Amino acid sequence: MTNREILRIAMEQSAVDANCRAQDFTKEENVIVTSVRNPGARRYLELPFVCNLISYGTNVVASIDRKYEEIVQDYIGKYPAEHCFETPDLHVLNEAFLEHGMKVCFMAEYFLPDVELLRKIPCRYETRLLEQEDFRELYTKQWSNALCEQRKELDVLGVGAYQGDRLIGLAGCSADCEEMWQIGIDVFPEFRRQGIASALTSSLALEILERGKVPFYCCAWSNIKSARNAIRSGFRPAWVELTVKPREFVDNLVSVKVRDKEQPLVQRRRDLPECVDRLRACRL
């Protein structure tokens, strides 16, 4: 695949998710569409959206419940596209939705591979290609970013790093939609800063491309370690998203994180299924 083809596939998938046209993401003017359910959308999305803002850099496409159209139209029409996804402007959107029992929730940056830069990065440890049947015993806290216990059927491929027979790092991918597979990565703390994450991520990305699928990578903007891993592995920023959720959902998400930091991450996620993949932060 070429970079142009990869970007086209990503935009076409975003169009399915948002209920718009792929060309809407390249327009100069902003676009507002009605959010609807679609069986072709990424598996972890809860549709229809209240409000989901997407930008590939030139404009904002807002997929919304039409009852909030005036709020969204006023907001995205007031600020440049890039400012719609950052504070202090975000406070304006959050305050407007608070009156309707909603809050800004997920904010994430998505990366696509640059085929001119993507290469298999050497790893100082043995690496092995893993298939779905190899994951059975790996649904633990340690591998909760590489694999998703709640969606085992979507975990289709992985690359592991081994010290002898001990698995010390794992990149896994989930078939989140027909054409695109999302990569998540975990490395044991004592083996970090040795280039294992980028070696596994780049290797898995190449394996995904060989199967005719597009690898993609997502992290929270503040997760510098994860973003650096994406860039070292041959990925580049492609698009951003921002999602509004019911206030109860957001407050529950916050309280779960605060209530018991020692509780296993997989257990904490069990009641919040959409969080598993929306913010699949890289643990390096």
C-alpha positions as CSV (number, residue, x, y, z in Angstrom):
1,M,0.0,0.0,0.0
2,T,1.0,3.6,-0.6
3,N,0.6,6.3,2.0
4,R,-2.2,7.8,-0.2
5,E,-4.1,4.5,-0.1
6,I,-3.7,4.1,3.6
7,L,-5.0,7.6,4.2
8,R,-7.9,6.9,1.9
9,I,-8.9,3.8,3.8
10,A,-8.7,5.6,7.1
11,M,-10.9,8.4,5.9
12,E,-13.4,5.9,4.4
13,Q,-13.6,4.2,7.8
14,S,-14.0,7.5,9.6
15,A,-16.8,8.3,7.2
16,V,-18.5,5.0,8.1
17,D,-18.1,5.8,11.8
18,A,-19.4,9.3,11.5
19,N,-22.1,8.8,8.8
20,C,-20.5,11.2,6.3
21,R,-18.5,11.0,3.1
22,A,-14.7,10.5,3.0
23,Q,-14.3,13.7,1.0
24,D,-15.9,15.7,3.9
25,F,-12.6,15.4,5.8
26,T,-10.7,17.3,3.1
27,K,-13.1,20.3,2.8
28,E,-12.2,23.8,3.9
29,E,-15.6,24.3,5.6
30,N,-16.8,22.4,8.6
31,V,-19.4,19.6,8.2
32,I,-22.2,18.5,10.5
33,V,-23.9,15.1,10.0
34,T,-26.4,13.0,11.9
35,S,-24.9,10.1,13.8
36,V,-26.4,6.7,13.2
37,R,-25.7,3.1,14.0
38,N,-23.6,1.3,11.3
39,P,-22.5,-2.4,11.4
40,G,-19.4,-1.4,9.6
41,A,-18.2,1.1,12.3
42,R,-15.3,0.3,14.6
43,R,-16.5,-2.4,16.9
44,Y,-15.9,-0.5,20.1
45,L,-17.8,2.7,19.2
46,E,-21.1,3.2,20.9
47,L,-23.4,4.7,18.3
48,P,-25.1,7.0,17.7
49,F,-22.9,9.7,19.1
50,V,-24.1,12.6,21.2
51,C,-21.3,14.6,19.6
52,N,-18.1,13.3,18.0
53,L,-15.6,15.8,16.4
54,I,-13.1,14.5,13.9
55,S,-10.3,16.4,12.2
56,Y,-7.8,15.3,9.6
57,G,-6.3,18.7,9.8
58,T,-8.2,21.0,7.4
59,N,-11.7,21.2,9.0
60,V,-14.0,19.6,11.6
61,V,-16.5,17.0,10.9
62,A,-19.1,16.7,13.6
63,S,-21.2,13.6,13.9
64,I,-24.0,14.5,16.3
65,D,-27.5,14.0,17.7
66,R,-29.3,16.8,15.9
67,K,-30.9,18.1,19.1
68,Y,-27.4,19.6,19.9
69,E,-26.8,21.0,16.4
70,E,-27.0,24.6,17.5
71,I,-24.4,24.1,20.3
72,V,-22.0,22.3,17.9
73,Q,-22.5,24.7,15.0
74,D,-21.8,27.7,17.2
75,Y,-18.7,26.0,18.7
76,I,-17.0,24.7,15.5
77,G,-17.9,27.9,13.7
78,K,-16.2,30.1,16.3
79,Y,-12.7,28.6,16.4
80,P,-10.1,27.3,14.0
81,A,-10.2,23.5,13.6
82,E,-7.1,22.9,15.7
83,H,-8.4,25.0,18.5
84,C,-11.6,23.1,18.8
85,F,-9.7,20.2,20.3
86,E,-7.8,22.1,23.0
87,T,-8.3,24.2,26.1
88,P,-9.3,26.9,26.9
89,D,-11.8,26.7,24.0
90,L,-12.9,23.2,25.0
91,H,-14.4,24.7,28.2
92,V,-16.9,26.5,26.1
93,L,-18.1,23.3,24.5
94,N,-18.1,21.5,27.9
95,E,-20.1,24.2,29.6
96,A,-22.7,24.3,26.8
97,F,-23.2,20.5,27.1
98,L,-23.3,20.5,30.9
99,E,-26.7,22.2,30.7
100,H,-27.9,19.1,28.9
101,G,-26.2,16.6,31.3
102,M,-23.3,15.9,29.0
103,K,-19.5,16.4,29.3
104,V,-16.5,16.3,27.0
105,C,-15.0,12.8,27.6
106,F,-12.6,11.1,25.2
107,M,-9.8,13.0,23.4
108,A,-7.3,11.0,21.3
109,E,-4.8,11.2,18.6
110,Y,-4.6,8.6,15.9
111,F,-1.5,7.5,13.9
112,L,-1.1,5.8,10.6
113,P,2.1,4.1,9.2
114,D,4.3,6.0,6.8
115,V,5.4,3.3,4.4
116,E,8.5,5.3,3.4
117,L,9.7,5.2,7.0
118,L,8.2,2.0,8.3
119,R,10.8,-0.8,8.7
120,K,11.4,-3.7,10.9
121,I,13.4,-2.5,13.8
122,P,15.8,-5.0,15.3
123,C,15.2,-6.4,18.8
124,R,17.9,-7.6,21.1
125,Y,15.6,-10.3,22.3
126,E,14.0,-13.2,20.4
127,T,10.7,-12.3,18.8
128,R,7.8,-14.6,17.8
129,L,4.7,-14.1,15.7
130,L,1.6,-15.0,17.8
131,E,-1.8,-16.1,16.5
132,Q,-5.2,-15.9,18.3
133,E,-4.8,-19.3,20.0
134,D,-1.5,-18.2,21.6
135,F,-3.3,-15.4,23.6
136,R,-5.4,-17.7,25.8
137,E,-3.3,-17.4,28.9
138,L,-2.3,-13.8,28.3
139,Y,-5.5,-12.0,29.3
140,T,-4.0,-10.5,32.4
141,K,-3.3,-7.0,33.8
142,Q,0.2,-7.0,32.3
143,W,-1.0,-7.4,28.7
144,S,-4.2,-5.3,29.0
145,N,-3.1,-2.7,26.4
146,A,-1.9,-5.3,23.8
147,L,-5.0,-7.5,24.3
148,C,-8.6,-6.9,25.3
149,E,-10.3,-9.5,27.4
150,Q,-13.8,-8.1,26.7
151,R,-13.2,-8.6,22.9
152,K,-11.0,-11.7,22.6
153,E,-12.5,-12.6,19.3
154,L,-11.0,-9.4,17.8
155,D,-7.5,-10.0,19.0
156,V,-6.1,-11.6,15.8
157,L,-2.3,-11.2,15.7
158,G,0.7,-10.3,17.8
159,V,4.4,-10.2,18.1
160,G,6.1,-11.1,21.4
161,A,9.6,-10.5,22.7
162,Y,11.1,-13.3,24.8
163,Q,13.9,-13.7,27.3
164,G,14.3,-17.5,27.1
165,D,10.7,-18.8,27.5
166,R,9.5,-15.6,29.4
167,L,7.3,-13.2,27.5
168,I,8.7,-9.7,28.3
169,G,6.9,-7.6,25.7
170,L,3.8,-7.9,23.5
171,A,2.3,-6.0,20.6
172,G,-1.2,-7.1,19.8
173,C,-3.7,-6.0,17.3
174,S,-7.5,-6.1,17.2
175,A,-9.6,-6.3,14.1
176,D,-11.7,-3.3,15.0
177,C,-13.2,-2.9,11.6
178,E,-13.0,-4.6,8.2
179,E,-9.9,-2.8,6.8
180,M,-8.1,-1.5,9.9
181,W,-6.4,-3.3,12.8
182,Q,-5.5,-1.3,15.9
183,I,-2.1,-1.9,17.7
184,G,-1.6,-1.9,21.4
185,I,1.7,-2.5,23.2
186,D,2.9,-3.6,26.7
187,V,6.5,-4.2,27.9
188,F,7.5,-5.3,31.4
189,P,8.9,-2.3,33.4
190,E,12.4,-3.8,33.9
191,F,12.8,-4.2,30.1
192,R,11.7,-0.7,29.0
193,R,13.9,1.8,27.4
194,Q,15.6,-0.9,25.3
195,G,13.7,-0.3,22.1
196,I,11.5,-3.4,22.6
197,A,8.3,-1.4,22.1
198,S,9.3,0.1,18.8
199,A,10.7,-3.2,17.5
200,L,7.5,-5.0,18.3
201,T,5.2,-2.3,17.0
202,S,7.0,-1.9,13.7
203,S,7.2,-5.7,13.2
204,L,3.5,-6.1,13.9
205,A,2.6,-3.1,11.6
206,L,4.5,-4.8,8.7
207,E,2.7,-8.1,9.4
208,I,-0.7,-6.3,9.3
209,L,0.2,-4.6,6.0
210,E,1.2,-8.0,4.5
211,R,-2.3,-9.2,5.3
212,G,-3.8,-6.4,3.3
213,K,-5.0,-4.4,6.4
214,V,-4.1,-1.0,7.6
215,P,-2.5,-0.8,11.1
216,F,-3.4,2.2,13.2
217,Y,-2.3,3.4,16.6
218,C,-4.1,5.5,19.2
219,C,-3.1,7.3,22.4
220,A,-4.1,10.2,24.6
221,W,-2.3,13.4,23.6
222,S,-0.6,13.6,27.0
223,N,0.9,10.1,26.7
224,I,4.3,11.2,25.4
225,K,5.8,7.8,25.8
226,S,3.2,6.3,23.6
227,A,3.3,9.0,21.0
228,R,7.1,8.7,20.8
229,N,6.8,5.0,20.4
230,A,4.4,5.5,17.5
231,I,6.9,7.9,15.8
232,R,9.9,5.7,16.4
233,S,8.0,2.8,14.9
234,G,7.3,4.6,11.6
235,F,3.9,6.0,12.4
236,R,2.8,9.7,11.9
237,P,-0.2,11.7,13.3
238,A,-3.2,11.3,11.0
239,W,-6.4,12.5,12.7
240,V,-7.8,13.5,16.1
241,E,-11.2,12.9,17.8
242,L,-13.2,14.3,20.6
243,T,-16.3,12.7,22.1
244,V,-19.1,14.0,24.3
245,K,-20.7,11.5,26.7
246,P,-23.4,11.6,29.3
247,R,-22.3,13.2,32.5
248,E,-22.9,10.0,34.5
249,F,-20.6,8.1,32.2
250,V,-17.8,10.6,32.6
251,D,-18.2,10.9,36.3
252,N,-18.2,7.2,36.7
253,L,-15.1,6.8,34.6
254,V,-13.3,9.4,36.7
255,S,-14.4,7.9,40.0
256,V,-13.4,4.4,39.0
257,K,-9.9,5.6,38.2
258,V,-9.6,7.4,41.5
259,R,-11.4,4.9,43.7
260,D,-8.9,2.1,43.6
261,K,-5.7,2.6,41.7
262,E,-4.5,-0.8,42.7
263,Q,-7.4,-2.6,41.3
264,P,-6.4,-4.5,38.1
265,L,-7.0,-2.4,35.0
266,V,-8.9,-5.2,33.3
267,Q,-11.3,-5.4,36.1
268,R,-11.8,-1.6,36.2
269,R,-12.5,-1.6,32.5
270,R,-15.2,-4.2,32.7
271,D,-18.0,-1.7,33.4
272,L,-16.7,0.8,30.8
273,P,-16.3,-1.2,27.6
274,E,-15.7,1.7,25.3
275,C,-12.7,2.9,27.2
276,V,-10.8,-0.2,26.4
277,D,-9.9,0.7,22.9
278,R,-10.7,4.5,22.8
279,L,-7.7,5.2,24.9
280,R,-5.4,2.2,24.4
281,A,-2.4,4.0,26.0
282,C,1.0,2.5,25.4
283,R,2.7,1.2,28.6
284,L,6.4,1.5,28.0
